[in-house]
Amino acid sequence: MNKLKLVCLAAALSSGSSMLAGGLLTNTNQNIAFLRNPARDAVIAIDGVYSNPAGVVFLNDGFHLSINLQNAHQTRTITSSFAPFGYGLKNDGNMSRIFKGKADAPVIPSIQAAWNKGKWSLQFNFAITGGGGKCIFDDGLASFESTVALLPLLSQNMDALTSQLGIPSLGLPSVSGYDMDTYMRGRQYYYGFTLGAARKINDHWSVYGGLRLLYGSANYYGYVRNINAVIGGQSVPASATFAGASAQSSEAAGQYAEAAQMYAQQGLMAEAQAAKSKAELYTVKAAMLGALGEATADVTLNCNQTGWGVAPILGVDYKTGDFNFAAKYEFKTRMRLKNQSANSESAANLPILNRYRDGQKVAEDSPALLTLGAQWSALPSLRISAGWHHFFDKDVNHYDGHQKNLGGDTNEYLGGVEYDINRMFTVSAGAQVTDYNFTDKYMEDISYNVSSTSVGVGFAVNVSKKVKLNFAYFKTFYKDYNRSTSDYNNLSAMAGKVVGGVVEKLQGHEAAQAAVNATTQMLTTPNAQTGTSLLSGSDSFTRSNRVFGIGVDIKL
């Protein structure tokens, strides 16, 4: 069960997701102009350094600069139903728990700069291209608590397990409830630095080529500690109680072994065999109690990750009459994050925690992105725009191959409008629909997204011919993702294997696995009346998000 708990802790800490708008690991809101109208894929403006770099060359000669600051706040809410949650002292018998996480990014900066001269445009972009904040779950996660919630069921069914192996009742303590302290915090930033150049082929066509350097920095910290077990109506420290009982059983096993040896020397073979049997039973009891003691020991994981990668970017722009069309392709960025872990020893004890081993390099690629955009100047003062984004999420390489559980790639559909009220004021609004192709197996309670619709509004103020201020508000409306899960059933099977493995090792029973399977089946078989098992579970995932932004564009 200790392995089981560590597995869940590792899975929950395994990856982060985008704090802002965009794909799973890609932020597309890198300028305030995006917040007030997300459909920027065919604009000819300084923010095009990110969204349409080929089009920037059509700006006037000179130096163009955009400085942007964003403030983002996000909540993540998971409602998890799992029957063993009812044993929790803080849950008041409820089998459903709500886990809430808060993610804040007080200041998210970005800079776009371009120097245009004749047919050439040299460009630079800096932004937080992935992650972008810190998310905290003060009460941990379902994947944390569900492991401890199995403790009462495991303890209550150990005698059933041993009886199937032909072993008399060991008098193991029965746990009727649990309590625990748990916490989760994740922080992830991908800093993007892009250098590139665009060239004007003629009055209609331009092309762009550039390189982007990604530097990733992340920290994952979480714990499950102070686990208490309710035994005989009293809440006691679980690990110390089980470890103490295990030590007592080991002592008794030693005493019976000595007695068996003494009886054998005296020729009292019946008494010697009885004492030997007792010694074996207490040895098994000590092992099972010891396993529970280890399972309920404190677990803390603290891992820093850093790494970098480089990828090319290509773009093209075409102008004709009142229309502008553009395309951009960002290649996949190969990322390998190197660990600096405070828990290197515990990670070495379990293969799945190798991704957090000190010095280990973890694959965490950023996906390729294709964008297509169009803009129509319906009037000199009115511009209508549309765009499409396709993230090649299934083509990336992650340490655990988690991307293979995706149902498909991510698509985004964007539209917006911008209107110049007069020479000084411009207003704009737009929307973005993000469509993820998830599967139940892909969803994890710490690193999840859900499909959404985002709306942005804002305005610009032309302070002078050389200075423009941008103000915007961006709100995302998320769908719910609901699933019924068998993960908890798998957890019980894994826990059973831990206990069964102890019995099998000490007793050499060939039927150990069959006994474990029979006990697991008893726990997971649906009730004839309710149609659900004790270990059936379900999850509902959703989020909330809002972003404020202010920026300034300067022409020199």
Helices and strands as residue ranges (DSSP letters): H 2-12, H 32-36, H 48-51, G 53-58, E 62-82, G 83-87, E 96-117, E 120-137, H 142-164, E 175-200, E 205-231, E 234-237, H 238-265, H 269-295, E 299-320, E 323-330, E 336-341, H 344-348, G 351-356, E 361-363, E 369-379, E 382-391, G 393-395, G 402-405, E 410-420, E 425-435, E 452-462, E 467-478, E 481-485, H 487-507, H 512-524, E 537-555
